[in-house]
Amino acid sequence: MRFGTRAGLLAGTAALVALSPLMAFAQDGGATALEEIEVIGTSPLGGDDLALDKVPASVRSVKAQDFRDANAPTVQEGLGRSVPGVNITDVTGNPFNKEVFFRGFQSSPTVGIPQGLAVYQNGVRINESLGDTVNYDLIPTVAIDRLDVWTNNPLFGLNALGGALSFKTKSGFTFQGVELEAQAGSFGRYEGSAQWGTQVGNWAGYIAIEGARDGGWRDYSKSNVKRVFGDVGYKTDSAEVHFNLTYAKSTLGVVGPTPEVLLNDRRRNVYTGDQINDNEMGMLAMQGNFDVTDKWSLQTNAYYRKFNRDGVDGNDTDVRPCGTDGQWLCLDGDDDVRNFVRDPVTGKRIRNTYFPTDGEFGPGTTPGSIERNSVRTDSAGGTLQATNESELFGRKNHFVAGVAYDFGRTDFKGWSELCRIPANLQCVGTGQQYYTEVPGGITPVSITGTNNYVGLYAIDTLDLTERLSATIGGRWNYANIDIKDKSTRFPLNEDRTGRAGPSLDGNHSFDRFNPMAGLTYKITPNITAFGSYSESNRNPTVLELGCANPDVPCPLEATLVSDPPLKQVVTRGGEAGFRGQHEFSGAALRWSATIYRSENQDDIINVPSNLAGRGYFVNAGDSRRQGVELSAEVSAERWAFFANYAYVDATFRKGVTLNSPNNPASKNYGQDDDDDDRRAAARADKLKTGQIRVQKGDTLPGIPAHQVKFGGAFKITPRWTVGADAQIYGSQYYVGDESNQNPKLPAYAVFNANTSFQVTEQVKLFAGAKNIFNKKYNSYGTFFETDDIGFLGLENPRTQTPARPFSVYGGVNVKFSAAAAPVLVTKY
């Protein structure tokens, strides 16, 4: 972690906690002071600056220096270090692929995770079209100038159920000079970045290049990431226009959860491989801000974005050798290769088998499945927004209205390849495609999904008195999703004609108006009270609509199937709180206290199938997320300290029956029912095999209820700084244990330390250590089918993703500043 300038400290949200204590000191060693007024853009497009004390929401801001202080290679790390209510979960076991939870709502790069946060880059929504996922590894972290964390706000469009992350990049107007940085660390970690910015008259240019290589501390978990961002801007006293390019490419070893027994033997172990994601993204975008009159201004953007992914995922499977000669493989290991079932459509007999090559799966050979997928997405769109600052009834008034359109087209292909699973659990492919001839079985797929999203929004903030401001607004969202099936399926009938399964063709439309309203009141010049109510929605994605049939489950990045319709998710929420800022005895204090509640209707979740490695999406009733956030930060001339606490109570609000076949508490799990578990027996009553009954009040899994974060820094000399921080998370239920009948994943605490030394005005050395007490903890847990790889002899179904052990890093930062040309007046 490293220190920034006085401007870095003051750029945080006014009257809220400054998110990095390390920004508490000016480089000249002077005392800090609080800004009198902080403004913030109240829409994803920006340009509509409003004094933050009039915003009836708990907005958090993370600046460029915060990411540097956290030594964060990704956005997730920078957020998780100190933002209240944010916890980072490592599902895949890759440092660039972690998931973000905010107030119990999830944002993830993992296909198949129901998403609850919208993410914007310079006003462009970057949730992917296929599954609303967010590929944080592709975001140009070093180029981020500011990231605002918003709570539930309908102006941020679809998927902002729990809130939105809206970040603005640097430009030659905000960054001048050259900065180079290089570092190395444990487990083959190497990172480097270079950024350059300049302003010449009304023109400015900026470019950032960054790359990272991580050798991975677990088997098969190497990563390589490359990112480039460039911006050209033009500015006068009445207009500002930017053209920018983003390009990123990554190869990520996503090794995933591993059975607890294997982790006890060796923390580096993985369970089946390879699992690799190759991502590539390019985006061209334009942003403009124009003063039309003294009171009216226009903001606009337009973009084109292309995203490609190729994925490989080695898995276990329920297909087993059968018959007498090992030439046949049968689903569920049926020993009778003459077993036939009836096609429910044609009535013809079809066989529950397929024939492998060369007898590769004889006795003692364990078959597996390599799921392969290809995603090709083109997206484009734009936003036009107007802002007015005219008085209304003699009072200050701030009005914003806009229209947004987003288009996405995704070509998706998925197929399965037979593999053999050896002792090292790394699947050896056979080159033979894997399919079954059972109706609704496992088949290749090729589809084109098209998204058309339209949004109309408006918001108005009126000063009712000198202290009291009222805000009212809303957004209408329309979504149309069209799915075209291009699959060439394997024949399924005795005469070898027909299609293996129904068509995936479908057209789905959703629309909703989401209102919001709020008040702010300045109790004193330094203390503000606020409260608000808002609604938001998200429609099912192409992926969810194409994988919603429990009778035809799919490996989420490989195969889609015909579906029953899903309902859109609607969230209604409110929050209230106080925030303040004070100066005393040469120190500056910021603090906040907030309570909130969000009610979800028709939640969409992913549940596992009885068929190994597959799942499907369902509407799982209603849920509630409510909690408390307390935070404070104080800084003086030579020291700084921050602390915050968040309580997240996330529960189901309706009883629902879900599939969870690998949960030990599910109906007919295994052969040894526990007669002493009265609660499990009561809940399993009238359930089908593999099901659990979730009752009202049961806790949503994967979300720790208690979160504590604190940290500080001290200047030993004007040039030498030392610091430390910690994150403490409470216990959480395993994913798949929605009925709360199993022991929890234990609580954990992680402590980090850092130091920096300013050698000269241009050169700084830095070093640090993460997880300094080498805590062996797991941030994610779920269940697996224990008998799919028989030679392992596993009986414990719990599987977890282990966290990275003690690691160190060190590096050098070199910066040459350039004198900036006069900066003309501009907005946001």
Phi, psi and omega in degrees: 000148184222160183268153177247199182266173176301323178298326179297318178297316189281350183282352177291169183298127179296142177067009174240176180289128170292130194282349179228115178293340183286350177268013188280345184248137171286152181296334180274004177082005181284166177287156180269162176219151181277141175291146179285319183225133173240132179246158183209144175286127186266009174225163181298335181284337183074192178080356184243053190303136179222141177303130186299331179294350176257003179267117185276052182208161180266086182268134176246143180238138177239125183261171181305319181294332178297318178295323178294317181298324181281357186049052190262115175284348181221165178299322183301315181297319180296323179288317188290340186294320189214354181284123180299141177083356179258126170232146184253128180246135179255094180277317189268350180078027180231130185295340181264359189237025184283161182255149181251128169250132174229116183054033177088358177260145193248144170226125191216149170276356184276120178294129182110350177271122176298126188266147181225007179230141173264143182233131184236139171243111183051041178086358179261124179287121186251015168295131185290149185294324187295311185221017182061017177292162177233118180271087183296335179294343182263357180279129182287087190299316184293339181271357181288127176267321181200139176235124178257131179257109182260146171276184183314118183211116185296337181296342180272011167077202184298143171080002178275048183297312179263345181150196183212149172251119183235113182240148180245138182268167178285164174213175177293346175281334183254345181222120175237141178114196180231135176226128179239142179214140177218143178208160177219156182200190183297156176060038176067037180269123176226132179222147176209150179209153175217136176220145183220138178214147179206156174232130177233102183063233180274358182255152178211149178226149179211141174215140178228133177233132180215150178211152180213143172230131178232121182291343179080127180273346175256163179301142173058034186238030179291154179219146172223130183226134176228135181218141177224136175223134177224147182218135171240127183233152176226135187216136169236187180285354180231002182205151175213129182228139179230138170241128182221157181233134174236131175223137179209148179215137181215151170233115188241127171274103185258089191280337172076183181293154181229141179307140183305321182297318179293324178292325178296328178285321185195118186294340181279350186298149172234163183244101183067140179206177355280159171227105187226133172246125172254114182246144175212135184216140171224140182217132171251134183214156176226138174230141179221146178222121188229129172276113181276313175223187177295335185251335184251141173219157179240139173236141182210156169211163176208150184206157167227133185224137178234132181228131177236140173220137170235123185238145175230131183218107177279129186225165166281176184205159176270001177280135185225153171299144180212174182080191186261342186244003179072008180280343182252147167244138183234141174294131183066015172068033178298123184284346182261103182290350178271003181297126180238151171233166182262135172291120183295343181269307185267340184080357181282155179280137173227158188258139183274051183207168162214164193252114179281171182269140167056025176060036184290345186244056177282187181305138178085355179263130180262115178279153175219188183221129172260112179272124181243141180214153179226128179237128176230111185239132170243130179223153181203161178169190180186169181222141173234126188224144177239141179233136180231136182245020181290152176286152177232123183055036179076008181245151176300137183218141181231113185239135179225135175217146182201168176227138182228144176224133178227133179238140176218139176230124182237125170261120186237133173230138179214141178206165182241142178239135176296143175217164174252138182256108179273190185295330180276001175066013176264111188303137176253111185291150178258349184082359182259128177295148189249120178207161175237157181258020176277139175305131182072024181274210186259116185222157173293162181214147173215118182225162168237121178250131181241130178248134170232114182243132177233137177224135173239128184219157176204148178210143181223132177240120184240132174281104178288323174219184177295335183251334188254128177234141180241141180234136175218143181186187179178172179215137173258126179247136173232135179225132173235128181236121181242130182240124177247126182272119177249014187292142167252096188279160174288147177294149184236347186267166180299329179273009174064032176238167176100187183240144178274083179110159182286165181290152177267000182306140177186154176226126186228136178232143179219145173208155179192146171258129181244115180270166171208152178204149181195166179226147168231146181218124178276102179295315172224172177303339184249358183229130180235138172255147180213156176201149182203160172230140180206160177229153177206168181213162169219138178270158173300147181271174175305315181298313184292320178292331180269005181213062184235010183257113181295338179280346180226072183289163182223147168289119204299337177252018182230317190225131172253160185220170176294156193223149159280156183291148173251150176272153175286154179269135178237132180242131175240126185212165177211158176212157178209151180180187180229150173216151184206163177214140186213156173234136179200138174046044177077010181238157178239133181238134171234144181207162175203154175217125187222141168241150183208162173209135176229128180251121178262135175247132179061049176308140172257125177227161176261132178236149181284150175271166172290344177272124189304136174078008183232160181202184179203167182256144178219154164282119188248047175072210185250157177216164180225140172233122180219158182178190183225141174231127177234134182207152179205150177213134180228139181220145177229194186295322186242358183213162177207152181208141174225155176205143173209157180225138177227134174244124181240114177254100184247116186222157170284142181249001174220148174290142182207147176261127183233156175275133175203070191296337182265000176285124181302340180269000182284161182300130176060029177292128176061200183248348186243083177292138180272102182293340182279346181274083185295323181295317179296320180295320180294319182286334182280355182301129177065018177268153173280161180304131179088001183259155172233156178250119178267130181255156176305130181100347176295146185276137174295135182285162174079008183234110176291134183288326186243134178225129178231132177225137175206160180186168181198173179209153182217134176271105178291318172226170178303338182254340188249124182234142173234150181206168178203156176208165182212149173231129182236127182235140179285178180290162181212154177283149176296143172294128188105352178249052180297339178271001171059045183250001181243161175302149182279161167290128189295157173293161179207161177224138181235130180241138181230154179223157183204162175206156176213152179222123180275099184292308174226182179298333183260337190245130177229136173257142179217156179203162179191172177221138178245145185053058190295338178263009177052047180292128176269100183224167180229131182263357182212140177214146176208195182238157177220168180274116192288336188260010182288332174243089192299326186290346178282335180062037182277143178235334181277117184279357182285134178227143189219159172254112182285146179274157182296135179284191179309133178213156180232160176209159176202154182190186181224142177237128180237127183225130175242113182278154177236143178292127183277146172291160181307130180271124180279162182298135179210164176251142175034000000 
